[in-house]
Amino acid sequence: MAKITTKNLNLWYGAFHAVKNINSAFEANRITAIIGPSGCGKSTLLRVFNRMNDLIEGVRTDGGALIDDNDILNSNTDLVVLRKKIGMVFQRPNPFPLSIYENIVFGERIHADGITRDGLDEIVQESLKSVLLWDELKDRLNEPALRLSLEQRQRLCIARCIAVKPDVLLMDEPCSALDPQATARIEELMRELKNNYTIIIVTHNMQQAARVSDDTGFMLLGELIEFGRTEQIFTAPHDRRTEDYITGRYG
């Protein structure tokens, strides 16, 4: 079942047509990778789903982007509610300059009125357990989050998203700042998280896409050239441009 669908989705930055007639369906509880050369529209497409592009002056969209059959591009969409439902993890870990504890409960303090300290404690424990950090950090919750290693910071940022119970996790190059061992551990975490979340990852690393994703979309010059099961995309692509990119003859 599709969690997110796009229908003839277009986006312009001023006069620049960045995303062109995208039709796609992202299935629930699966990891979908979006691959393609730099500047092809991957991150722009990702940011459509939480309306982050709205923050850029001169952006215009048409077509549809639906989450659970609700068109999020509608002018009546509550962006606070949407961004609670659609969590995002960025290329470089971006914990707030607060304690580990306050990073995780930050969103819950905004969205939930009158939540008790016991309630917050439970959220912190559940969120850190979900990203396999509880045992490491349970005695350090009042320490500044910026003291953590890069891998721990990225896991913390994922925990901060999970704390507000989203449906979807968007990940924009989440391992690009990490070493190979940390990358492998984050990839394993993604595989575990897909049991509870729909995950869309943008990556330049085709080996990562092949390892971690169930489905893959290849973008080129703003177009979604091909979309399908990852094994098919990497072993028997239907479009020559996909094959050229995957084999290194393009991009």
C-alpha positions in Angstrom: 0.0 0.0 0.0 1.3 3.4 -0.9 2.0 5.8 1.9 3.0 8.7 -0.3 2.1 9.2 -3.9 2.9 12.0 -6.4 0.8 12.9 -9.4 2.3 15.0 -12.2 4.3 16.9 -9.5 6.2 19.9 -10.7 8.4 22.4 -8.8 10.0 25.6 -10.0 12.7 27.8 -8.3 11.7 31.0 -10.0 12.1 30.2 -13.7 14.1 27.0 -13.1 12.0 23.9 -13.5 13.6 21.7 -10.8 11.2 18.8 -10.6 9.3 17.6 -13.7 6.1 15.7 -13.8 6.9 13.2 -11.1 4.5 10.2 -10.7 5.5 7.8 -8.0 4.3 5.7 -5.1 6.3 5.1 -1.9 5.1 2.0 -0.1 4.6 1.9 3.7 7.2 0.2 5.9 9.7 0.0 3.1 13.0 1.9 2.5 13.0 3.8 -0.8 16.3 5.2 -2.1 16.4 8.1 -4.5 19.6 8.2 -6.6 21.0 10.4 -9.3 23.8 12.9 -10.0 24.2 16.1 -8.1 21.6 18.8 -8.9 19.1 16.3 -10.4 16.3 17.2 -8.0 16.6 14.4 -5.4 16.7 16.6 -2.3 14.1 19.0 -3.7 11.7 16.1 -4.2 12.4 14.9 -0.6 11.6 18.3 0.8 8.3 18.4 -1.1 7.0 15.9 1.4 7.4 18.1 4.5 6.9 21.4 2.6 10.5 22.6 3.4 10.7 24.1 0.0 8.1 26.6 1.0 10.9 28.4 3.0 12.7 29.3 -0.3 11.6 32.5 -2.0 10.1 32.1 -5.5 9.2 28.4 -5.2 6.1 27.3 -7.0 4.5 23.8 -7.3 1.7 22.2 -9.1 0.3 18.6 -9.4 -0.3 16.5 -6.3 1.7 15.1 -3.4 -0.5 12.9 -1.3 0.2 11.3 2.1 -2.5 8.8 3.1 -4.5 10.2 0.2 -4.4 13.7 1.6 -2.9 16.3 -0.7 -0.3 18.1 1.3 0.2 20.8 -1.3 -3.2 22.2 -0.4 -3.1 25.7 1.0 -5.1 24.6 4.0 -2.4 22.0 5.1 -1.3 22.6 8.7 2.4 22.6 8.3 3.1 22.0 12.0 1.0 18.8 12.0 2.6 17.8 8.7 6.1 18.2 9.9 5.3 16.2 13.0 4.0 13.4 10.7 7.0 13.6 8.4 10.3 13.6 10.3 13.6 14.6 8.5 17.2 13.7 9.1 19.8 15.9 7.4 23.2 15.3 5.8 25.1 16.5 8.8 23.9 15.7 12.3 22.2 18.8 13.7 21.5 18.4 17.4 20.3 21.5 19.2 22.8 23.1 21.6 20.9 21.6 24.5 21.2 18.5 26.7 20.7 15.0 25.2 17.4 14.9 27.2 16.1 18.3 26.0 17.0 17.4 22.3 14.7 14.5 22.4 11.7 16.1 24.2 12.0 19.4 22.2 9.3 18.5 19.8 7.0 16.9 22.4 7.1 20.1 24.5 5.9 22.0 21.4 3.2 19.5 20.4 1.9 18.2 23.7 0.2 20.4 26.3 0.5 19.4 30.0 2.7 16.3 29.5 4.3 15.2 32.8 7.9 14.7 33.6 7.3 11.0 33.8 5.8 11.1 30.4 8.8 12.9 29.0 11.1 10.4 30.7 9.3 7.6 29.0 9.6 9.2 25.6 13.3 9.7 26.1 13.8 6.1 27.1 11.7 4.7 24.2 13.3 7.0 21.6 16.9 6.2 22.7 16.1 2.5 22.8 14.7 2.7 19.2 18.0 4.0 18.0 20.1 1.7 20.2 21.5 4.5 22.3 19.8 4.0 25.7 22.5 1.8 27.2 25.2 4.3 26.1 23.5 7.5 27.2 21.1 6.7 30.0 23.6 8.1 32.6 24.5 11.1 30.4 21.1 12.6 29.6 22.0 16.0 31.1 25.2 16.3 29.1 25.3 18.6 26.0 24.4 16.7 22.9 27.3 18.4 21.0 29.7 16.3 23.0 28.6 13.2 21.3 30.4 11.5 18.4 29.1 12.1 14.9 27.4 8.7 14.7 25.8 9.3 18.1 24.6 12.7 17.0 23.0 11.3 13.9 21.3 8.6 16.0 20.1 11.3 18.4 18.6 13.3 15.5 16.8 10.2 14.5 15.6 9.7 18.0 14.4 13.3 18.1 12.3 12.6 15.1 10.9 9.4 16.5 9.9 11.0 19.8 6.9 12.8 18.2 5.8 9.5 16.6 5.9 10.4 12.8 4.7 8.1 10.1 7.5 8.8 7.6 11.3 9.4 8.0 13.0 11.4 5.3 16.8 11.0 5.2 18.9 13.3 3.1 22.4 11.8 2.7 22.3 10.7 6.4 25.7 8.9 6.3 27.8 11.2 4.2 29.6 12.6 7.2 30.2 9.2 8.8 33.0 6.7 8.5 32.3 3.3 7.0 31.7 1.5 10.3 29.3 4.2 11.5 27.6 4.1 8.1 27.1 0.3 8.4 25.5 0.7 11.9 23.2 3.5 10.7 22.1 1.3 7.7 21.3 -1.6 10.1 19.3 0.9 12.2 17.3 1.9 9.1 16.5 -1.7 8.4 15.1 -2.1 11.9 13.2 1.2 11.8 11.3 0.3 8.6 9.1 -2.1 10.7 7.5 1.0 12.1 8.2 3.8 9.6 8.2 4.5 5.9 11.7 5.6 5.0 12.8 7.6 2.0 16.6 8.2 1.7 18.4 10.4 -0.8 21.9 9.1 -1.4 24.8 9.6 -3.9 26.2 6.2 -2.7 24.8 3.6 -5.0 26.3 0.8 -2.9 24.3 2.1 0.0 21.1 2.2 -2.0 21.7 -1.4 -3.1 22.4 -2.5 0.4 19.7 -0.8 2.4 16.7 -0.1 0.1 13.7 -2.1 -1.0 12.8 0.2 -3.8 14.9 2.7 -5.8 14.1 5.7 -8.0 16.6 7.2 -10.4 16.4 10.9 -11.2 18.0 12.9 -13.9 17.6 16.6 -14.7 14.5 16.8 -12.6 12.8 13.8 -14.1 12.1 10.4 -12.4 13.6 8.2 -15.1 12.9 4.9 -13.5 11.3 3.6 -10.3 11.0 0.0 -9.1 12.3 -2.7 -6.9 16.0 -2.2 -6.0 17.2 -5.5 -7.3 15.5 -4.8 -10.7 16.9 -1.3 -10.9 20.4 -2.4 -10.2 20.5 -5.7 -12.2 18.0 -5.1 -15.1 17.1 -1.5 -15.5 14.6 -0.7 -18.2 16.0 2.6 -19.3 19.5 3.0 -20.8 20.1 6.2 -18.8 19.6 4.3 -15.6 22.1 1.6 -16.7 24.6 4.3 -17.8 24.4 6.0 -14.4 24.7 2.8 -12.3 27.6 1.5 -14.4 29.5 4.8 -14.1 29.1 5.8 -17.8 27.1 8.9 -16.7 27.3 11.2 -13.7 
